Amino acid sequence: MRPIYARLFALGLLTLIPAPLAAETMAEMTPDYVTWLDPSLHDAYGKLEIRRGTVEVPGGVYDLNLGDKYYAVTGPDAAWVLGTLWQNLPDPAIGAIVFQNGTSPIDESWALAVAYYADGHISDQEADEMDYDAIIQYRKDGDAAANQERLAAGLPEMETIGLTGTPGYDKASRTLHFSVLLRFMADGSEVLNANTWVLSRHGFVLMNVLGSADQAAEVDAAMPDLIRLVTLREGHRYEDFVPGIDTVADGGLSALLGGGVAQAGLLVLLLAFLKKGGFVLLALPFVWLKNLFGRKPPTV
């Protein structure tokens, strides 16, 4: 075959290769948002890319296996949802926000924020000795000091009510689950703080459910499925830890829960707690909130 014909033949073959499918967007999945979402947010919200199936989360540490129940937004899209749409304090560790199929970022359903913190390898030697009631009391005793920090950051005061669901550590999956109910002192409303830590070689993946107190039972039932969403990549798994070389975190499992030297990873200490849709977005003044959500959004 002459060179010119060979090149033309190769170009012809390229035309037969299907182009990569464009990612599904929020505008395609939930077109009704334009009828009630503040117009200033239309463009960015509509362009949010929907991730399904197995998702490679930016950062190279873990993947999400969403199956057929969930979808996610990742990277800059997740940061925009958390910081701009939901008006929470930004957190560069956020890699993804996971939603249930049939829900959206702006309705009353719960969502799952996923973040990775390389705070050092965490020993789980105390797993069989965890006293969760004592940890709750420790957190209650620390509410006053924590509220001073919240007020200084412009966040509302909160107090710890107590445990919800069954806390515990699973040695097989190296995951710690701990859920509490919190109360906003200004109006007495309650919020769910459901956390799961997936321990890794250099730190942990934090899975933080953002929802309301009346969703606690539903979230607790879904937690086994949620834990299985995260898969640490090779080289980042707990068993990949190299003693004497890798950094070890101060404190063990109880430190993650605020029962010892509190880790900085707890979103409840860093973020103004999300209340979506028909709830209250804490960081927003009432007038802006009214403009953003003129009426209760429909369930997708």
Beta strands, then each sheet from edge to edge (+ up, - down):
strand 1: 54-56
strand 2: 62-65
strand 3: 70-74
strand 4: 94-100
strand 5: 111-117
strand 6: 158-163
strand 7: 168-170
strand 8: 175-184
strand 9: 190-199
strand 10: 204-212
strand 11: 230-232
sheet 1: 1+ 2- 11+
sheet 2: 3+ 4- 5+ 10- 9+ 8- 6+
sheet 3: 3+ 4- 5+ 10- 9+ 8- 7+
end
